[in-house]
Amino acid sequence: MRKQFCDAMVARGADPRVVFLSGDLGFMALEPLQQALGERFINAGVAEQNMVSVAAALSRTGLEAWAYSIAPFCTARPFEQIRNDVALHELPVKIVGNGGGYGYGVMGPTHHAIEDYGTLLSLGGMRACVPAFDQDVEAAVRSAGDMPFPCYLRLGRGEAPAGFVPPPFEAWRQLIAGGGPSV
């Protein structure tokens, strides 16, 4: 989903209010976004707590702030900053977690994100966008970006099964119809 995310953010970055912070990630994936945004693309380094606080401050000034890292590093690690600096102030910061679930499975449990959106949705006013397929990412970015409140965009692996055409991205959608008995 990283390529689709990068493409969607390049398009969104035409708006001069968009600013993107990376937790020292995106190499060999986000260079087109970095080139498109120029000084509005900020490598915050391996300092996710600070990255979230800076995103909150930028959002407070009226900018559309996106904070991007590996899912557990931008959700669990800076949870206090998300709670105190973003959610309690109802700032529309967009937290982007790449590798949701076991997306970085081979890296071990420190890179697994199985409780990320459950934890963030416990915060008042927080929303989540979770695209299931690569084709959903553009609409999910648009949906997250247009929200006037904090949002978590969780990116994972999004390959649809061969021959399956996903319906358009929505808050809820039926992907397949079951043939079992009604419950």
Secondary structure, DSSP 4 states (H G I P E B T S, - for coil): -HHHHHHHHHHHTTSTTEEEEESS--TTTSHHHHHHHGGGEEE--S-HHHHHHHHHHHHHTT-EEEEEEEHHHHHTTTHHHIIIIIITTT---EEEEESTBTTTGGG-GGG-BSSHHHHHTTSTT-EEE---SGGGHHHHHHHHHH-SS-EEEEE---PPPTT--PPPP-SS-------S---
